Structure formats: C-alpha cells, structure tokens
Amino acid sequence: MTTTRHQRRPLLKFAVAGIALLAVASVFTACSSDSSSSSGAIKAAWIYVGPTNDGGWTQAHDAGRKFVATELGNEVVTTYKENVPEGPEVAQVIADLVKDGNKIIFGTSYGFQDAMAEAAAKYPDVKFEQATGDKLTGGKTVPKNYAELWGAGEDTLYLSGIAAGKATKNNKIGIVAPFAIPEVIRHINAFTLGAQSVNPNATTKVVWTKTWFNPTVEKQASESLVSAGVDVLFTHQDSPAGGDVAKAANIPWVGYDSDQSGTYGSVWLTTATYNWGPYYLSRVNAVKSNTWKQANYYGTIADNFTSLAPFGTLVSADTKAAIDAEMKNAKAGNANAFGWYWGLQDRQDQAGVVKITKGQTLSQADLYSMGWFVKGVDGNPKG
C-alpha cells in the first residue's frame, strides 16, 4: 500500500488512545454475520477499513449492511470484516470471502479499489462493488462484474455550511480534514461556498490530519484551530473527537458521516449523512434475481442517498428555513441532479483565478478531479 494523494482511506495508524481497534480474531480483521444460513440464501460481504463503532464512516456502512439483513431475513447471510488496511491484506481478505461462498462483496474504502478490480478479474462469478472508487469515472477498463458507488455528499455539506455561516460571529470557521484528495477538497469547497452564500465574509481555515480515524490527532487538530481563533468547527473525520473539543470550547460544531446530535446537543449544528442501505439492498437483490449489471452510481439529495442530520438547538428558525429552501431546490431535480450551486456565480480559486464560470454545470468527472480551493479557504489543497 502506498499513501498517494488519491486514496480514499489510506492505511490507518491504529495506535488510537482509549480505543482497542485490534481486539479481533486476527491481526487485521474481525468478522461477523447476521441472519441464519438457509437453503438458497445469498451470501453478501462487506470490507471495512475501520471499526464498526467508529461513530462515522464505517458505522454508517455497517448500518447499511444491517438494513440488508433485516429486509431480506433468511434470504441473505451478511458478513463483514473490519480494520482491514489498504495494502496486500485486502486481496487475501477477498479470497477468503470468495472461498466462503459470498456472491457479492462491497469494498468501502478508496484504497481497496485496485484489489477489488483485480479480484473481479480473478473471480468472474462474484460481483464486486467499490465505494468511492474512480476507475469507471476515469474511463479505466475494468471487468464487467466490477461496479462503483458514491454520492454527492458535497451537496449536503454545502447546506451544513449555511448553518456554519450563520453561526459564526467572527467569520472564522475551522475545518479538520483528513487527506488532500479531490473528494475532500470538493467537500471543503462546497461547505465554504455554503457558508459564504449567507455570510459573504465567512472564511474557513483547514488543518490536515493525514488520517481518517485517529481521535487523538483529530482532537489536537481541532484544538489548534480553536487556539487560532475559529468560533465554529467542522470536522471531516470518522470520529466525533472534534465534537469533544467544540463542547469544551462551547462553540458550534458540524460533524461528518453520522448524526451526533444526541451526544453533542449543546454545540451541534447538523451534518451530511449517507443512507447506504437502499443501494446495498438493490444490488444484493439484483444478484439474487440474476439482473445485476455494472453501474457507476452517484447518489444525490434527490434520491435520498445523502441528507442532513437533524438540526441542533443552535440553528435558528431563519437558518432552518434557508436550508430547507435549498433542500427543496435540490430535490426538485431528478435522481441524477447534483451540484446546483457551483455555477450560481463565477467561482474563483485562492489566487482569484476563475475556475468555474457562472451558469456552468460540473460533471461527475469534474468533481472527481477537483484539486483547488475556492477563495476564502485558508489552507494548502496539496496537503
């Protein structure tokens, strides 16, 4: 495994204070199943880069797996393997899952995609679904039993940015971000544009952690931003460590991946969430009915793949109304509509160069290659 800029979930450093990530049956993975095996039941498996209780990314995917198990009951046997690093181990994990009879395997981290595509060529009778991959969007040749899925989380982050833009008093919003890859860069840009749509003076300051899940590092990054004077915090990470810092500093917080309003109600604004279950169910059913076909799915607000978590008490009625209006605007499009806000006006980069012209519509390929920050972001888009 290499830590290139384009990996979705680079190899995690598991020395995380207070969390035993490796309390599992083997060095790298843990495995569990739902639903009792019955004659004719399809076997489906998920591969996770982190623990199922990370409070964010992996937990959301596992909720999708559980949705499939609940909906199909004895018609499916679901299996997951967690804490799988993005390296040579992935191929062996896949081989074991194929040997166990799984007919569809979901890889949920960008760094799994090479191993998933290679396995698709090796095991033509198994379907492979790669979350956050970019081989199909990039026009690369892959086996027909390989598919990709992701969604326009940047759109709901634009909406959460509105909440942050309304909440800041000194126009300084902090962002704790993992890796400088197009996915995260477009999320930061959308969030910033959302804040600026209601507060033109709003700025964002980015601190890179170079990890997706390390509560200790995330906490330190969050604290550095608070020390730098931000009065609203957004953490684009897999743990809610930033929420702890926001709570201690008593400043508004926007999380990522999951609803944390119950635990952090005193500082909670909202966050982008993902509903993986319906897609997973549709693909497992497609294998069951022998109708599965290669796809490059990009879920939207319109098809309810991405949405907002409930608002916190800090979000005013006026702010809610503004966000709800934008949400209705997004839902008015069809299931393939996304990014209605990019071309509302000329969009400049940090140097003042126009990168998106008024009226321009960005394609999925445009989003997947975004490598620059919009004006108003304090940070280096190269990490």
C-alpha positions in Angstrom: 0.0 0.0 0.0 1.2 3.5 -0.9 -0.1 6.7 0.6 -0.8 8.5 -2.6 -3.0 11.6 -2.7 -5.8 9.8 -4.4 -6.5 7.1 -1.8 -10.0 7.2 -0.3 -9.0 5.6 3.0 -5.1 5.4 3.4 -3.7 2.9 5.9 -4.8 3.8 9.4 -2.4 4.1 12.3 -4.1 2.0 14.9 -2.4 3.5 18.0 -5.6 5.4 19.0 -5.8 6.3 22.6 -8.6 4.7 24.5 -9.8 2.6 21.6 -8.8 -1.0 21.1 -9.0 -1.2 17.3 -7.4 -4.6 17.1 -9.4 -6.6 19.6 -10.2 -9.1 16.9 -9.7 -12.7 15.9 -6.8 -12.0 13.6 -4.2 -9.2 13.3 -6.1 -7.1 10.8 -9.8 -8.2 10.6 -12.8 -9.1 12.5 -15.7 -11.0 11.0 -19.4 -11.3 11.9 -22.6 -12.4 10.3 -26.3 -11.7 10.5 -29.1 -14.0 9.6 -29.1 -17.7 9.9 -28.0 -19.7 6.9 -30.8 -21.3 5.0 -31.1 -23.2 1.8 -30.8 -20.8 -1.2 -29.7 -17.8 1.0 -27.3 -15.5 -0.8 -24.1 -14.6 0.9 -23.0 -10.9 0.9 -19.9 -9.4 2.4 -18.6 -6.0 3.4 -14.9 -5.0 3.9 -14.3 -2.1 6.3 -11.2 0.0 6.8 -12.1 0.9 10.4 -14.1 -0.4 13.3 -17.9 -0.7 13.1 -18.3 1.6 16.1 -16.1 4.5 14.7 -19.0 6.9 15.1 -18.9 7.8 11.4 -17.9 6.3 8.0 -17.7 2.6 8.8 -20.6 2.7 11.3 -22.8 4.2 8.5 -21.8 1.4 6.1 -22.5 -1.2 8.7 -25.9 0.3 9.3 -26.5 -0.3 5.6 -25.4 -4.0 5.9 -27.8 -4.4 8.8 -30.6 -2.9 6.7 -30.0 -5.6 4.1 -30.0 -8.3 6.7 -33.2 -7.0 8.2 -35.0 -6.6 4.9 -34.1 -10.0 3.5 -34.1 -12.1 6.7 -33.3 -15.7 5.9 -32.8 -14.9 2.2 -29.3 -13.5 3.0 -26.3 -14.2 5.1 -24.2 -11.0 5.6 -20.6 -10.9 6.7 -18.2 -8.1 7.4 -14.5 -7.7 8.1 -13.4 -4.6 9.9 -10.0 -2.9 10.4 -8.7 -4.1 7.1 -5.7 -1.9 6.0 -5.3 -0.7 2.4 -2.5 -3.0 1.5 -1.7 -6.5 0.3 -4.0 -7.9 3.0 -7.1 -6.8 1.1 -6.5 -9.5 -1.6 -6.4 -12.2 1.0 -9.5 -11.0 2.7 -11.3 -11.0 -0.6 -10.0 -14.5 -1.4 -11.3 -15.8 2.0 -14.7 -14.2 1.4 -15.0 -15.8 -2.1 -13.9 -19.1 -0.6 -16.7 -18.8 2.0 -19.2 -18.5 -0.8 -20.0 -14.8 -0.9 -21.6 -13.8 -4.2 -21.3 -10.0 -3.8 -18.6 -8.1 -2.0 -18.7 -4.4 -1.1 -15.4 -2.6 -0.6 -15.9 0.6 1.4 -12.6 2.4 1.2 -11.0 4.1 -1.8 -7.7 2.2 -1.3 -9.4 -1.1 -1.7 -10.3 -0.5 -5.4 -7.2 -2.0 -7.0 -7.6 -5.2 -5.1 -11.3 -5.2 -5.8 -10.8 -4.8 -9.6 -8.1 -7.4 -9.7 -10.4 -9.8 -7.8 -13.2 -9.1 -10.2 -11.0 -10.4 -13.0 -9.9 -13.4 -10.9 -13.4 -14.4 -9.7 -15.9 -13.7 -12.6 -18.8 -15.4 -10.8 -18.7 -12.9 -7.9 -19.9 -9.3 -8.1 -17.6 -6.6 -6.7 -19.0 -3.1 -5.6 -16.4 -0.5 -4.8 -17.5 2.6 -2.7 -15.7 5.9 -3.6 -13.7 4.4 -6.4 -12.9 6.3 -9.6 -11.9 3.8 -12.1 -15.2 3.9 -14.1 -15.5 7.7 -13.9 -11.9 7.9 -15.0 -12.6 5.7 -18.0 -10.4 2.9 -17.0 -11.0 -0.7 -18.3 -12.4 -2.9 -15.6 -14.1 -6.3 -15.5 -17.9 -6.3 -16.1 -18.5 -7.7 -12.6 -17.0 -4.6 -11.0 -19.1 -1.6 -10.1 -18.6 1.7 -8.2 -20.8 3.7 -5.9 -20.6 7.1 -4.2 -22.7 10.2 -3.8 -22.9 14.0 -3.7 -22.0 14.5 -0.1 -20.7 17.9 -1.1 -24.3 19.0 -1.6 -25.4 18.3 1.9 -22.1 19.8 3.1 -23.0 23.0 1.2 -26.2 23.0 3.3 -24.4 22.4 6.5 -22.1 25.3 5.5 -25.1 27.5 5.6 -25.6 26.6 9.2 -21.9 27.4 9.9 -22.0 30.7 8.0 -25.0 31.8 10.1 -23.4 30.6 13.3 -20.0 32.3 13.1 -19.6 35.7 14.8 -16.0 36.5 13.8 -16.3 34.9 10.3 -13.6 32.3 11.1 -14.6 28.7 10.6 -12.2 25.8 11.3 -12.1 22.6 9.3 -10.3 19.5 10.4 -9.7 17.4 7.2 -8.0 14.1 6.6 -6.3 13.9 3.2 -5.9 16.4 0.3 -7.7 14.3 -2.3 -10.4 15.6 -4.7 -13.2 14.1 -2.6 -12.3 16.1 0.5 -11.3 19.2 -1.5 -14.7 19.4 -3.2 -16.4 18.8 0.2 -14.4 21.7 1.8 -15.2 24.0 -1.2 -18.9 23.2 -1.1 -19.0 23.7 2.7 -17.2 27.1 2.3 -19.5 28.2 -0.5 -22.5 27.3 1.6 -21.2 29.5 4.4 -20.4 32.3 2.1 -23.9 32.1 0.5 -25.4 33.6 3.7 -22.3 35.3 5.0 -20.0 36.6 2.2 -17.3 37.5 4.8 -17.1 33.9 6.1 -13.7 32.2 5.7 -12.5 28.7 6.5 -9.2 27.5 7.9 -8.1 24.0 7.1 -5.8 21.7 9.1 -4.8 18.4 7.6 -4.6 15.4 9.9 -3.4 12.8 7.3 -5.7 10.2 8.9 -9.3 9.2 8.6 -9.7 7.8 12.1 -7.4 8.8 14.9 -9.3 10.6 17.7 -6.0 11.8 19.3 -4.8 13.5 16.2 -8.2 14.9 15.4 -8.5 16.4 18.8 -5.1 18.0 18.6 -6.0 19.5 15.2 -9.3 20.8 16.5 -7.7 22.4 19.5 -5.1 24.1 17.2 -8.0 25.7 15.3 -9.7 26.9 18.4 -6.4 28.4 19.6 -6.2 30.1 16.2 -9.5 31.9 16.9 -12.1 30.0 15.0 -15.6 30.2 16.5 -17.2 27.3 14.5 -15.7 23.9 13.9 -16.3 21.4 11.1 -14.5 18.0 11.3 -14.4 15.9 8.2 -13.3 12.8 10.1 -14.6 9.4 11.1 -14.7 10.0 14.8 -16.5 12.7 16.8 -13.4 13.8 18.6 -13.9 17.3 17.2 -17.2 17.4 18.9 -15.5 17.0 22.3 -13.2 20.0 21.5 -16.2 22.1 20.4 -18.1 21.1 23.5 -15.2 22.1 25.8 -14.7 25.4 23.9 -18.5 25.9 23.7 -18.5 26.7 20.0 -20.9 25.3 17.3 -19.8 22.1 15.6 -20.6 20.4 12.3 -19.7 16.7 12.2 -19.5 14.2 9.4 -20.9 10.8 8.4 -23.4 10.3 11.3 -25.9 12.1 13.5 -24.2 13.1 16.8 -26.9 15.5 17.9 -27.8 13.4 20.9 -24.3 13.4 22.4 -23.3 16.9 21.4 -26.6 18.7 21.6 -25.2 21.8 23.2 -22.9 22.6 20.3 -24.5 20.6 17.4 -25.5 22.3 14.1 -26.0 19.5 11.6 -24.0 17.3 9.2 -24.1 15.4 6.0 -25.1 11.8 6.3 -25.3 8.9 3.9 -28.0 6.3 3.5 -26.2 3.2 2.1 -28.9 0.6 2.9 -31.3 1.0 0.0 -28.5 0.9 -2.6 -26.9 -2.2 -0.9 -30.3 -3.9 -0.8 -31.0 -3.2 -4.5 -27.6 -4.7 -5.5 -28.0 -7.8 -3.4 -31.5 -8.3 -4.8 -30.0 -7.8 -8.3 -27.6 -10.7 -7.7 -30.4 -12.8 -6.3 -32.6 -12.2 -9.4 -29.6 -12.5 -11.8 -30.2 -9.0 -13.1 -27.0 -7.3 -11.7 -25.3 -5.1 -14.2 -22.2 -2.9 -13.9 -23.0 0.6 -12.7 -21.4 3.8 -11.6 -23.8 5.1 -9.0 -23.6 8.7 -7.7 -26.4 9.2 -5.2 -27.9 12.6 -4.5 -30.3 14.5 -2.3 -33.0 13.9 -4.9 -32.8 10.1 -4.4 -32.3 10.4 -0.7 -28.8 8.9 -0.7 -27.3 11.9 1.1 -29.2 14.0 3.6 -28.8 16.2 6.6 -28.8 15.1 10.2 -31.4 16.8 12.5 -30.6 20.4 13.3 -29.3 21.3 16.8 -30.9 23.9 19.0 -28.3 26.4 18.0 -29.8 26.6 14.5 -32.3 29.4 14.3 -35.7 29.2 12.6 -34.5 31.6 9.8 -31.4 29.4 9.2 -33.5 26.3 9.0 -35.9 28.0 6.5 -32.9 29.0 4.3 -31.5 25.4 4.4 -34.9 23.8 3.8 -35.4 26.1 0.7 -32.1 24.9 -0.7 -33.0 21.3 0.1 -36.3 21.7 -1.8 -34.3 23.2 -4.7 -32.0 20.1 -4.8 -34.9 17.7 -4.5 -36.7 19.3 -7.5 -34.1 17.8 -9.7 -34.1 14.2 -10.9 -32.2 11.5 -9.3 -29.1 12.3 -11.3 -29.1 16.0 -10.4 -26.3 17.3 -8.2 -24.2 20.5 -7.5 -26.8 23.1 -8.4 -24.7 25.8 -6.6 -21.3 25.6 -8.3 -22.3 27.8 -11.2 -24.6 30.3 -9.4 -21.8 32.8 -10.0 -18.1 32.8 -11.1 -16.1 30.8 -8.6 -12.5 31.9 -8.0 -9.6 29.9 -6.5 -7.4 31.2 -3.7 -5.4 33.3 -6.2 -8.5 34.9 -7.7 -8.5 32.9 -10.9 -12.0 32.0 -12.2 -12.2 28.2 -12.1 -16.0 27.8 -12.6 -18.0 30.3 -14.7 -21.5 31.5 -13.9 -24.0 29.0 -15.3 -21.5 26.2 -15.6 -22.6 22.7 -14.6 -20.0 20.4 -13.2 -19.9 16.8 -14.3 -19.0 13.9 -12.0 -15.6 13.8 -13.7 -15.1 17.5 -12.9 -15.8 16.8 -9.2 -13.6 13.8 -9.1 -10.6 15.8 -10.4 -11.0 19.0 -8.3 -7.7 19.9 -6.8 -8.0 23.6 -5.9 -9.6 25.6 -3.1 -12.2 28.3 -3.5 -11.4 31.9 -2.5 -11.9 32.3 1.3 -10.2 29.0 2.2 -7.0 29.3 4.2 -5.1 26.1 3.6 -3.0 24.2 1.0 -5.0 22.0 -1.3 -1.9 19.8 -1.8 -1.9 18.9 1.9 
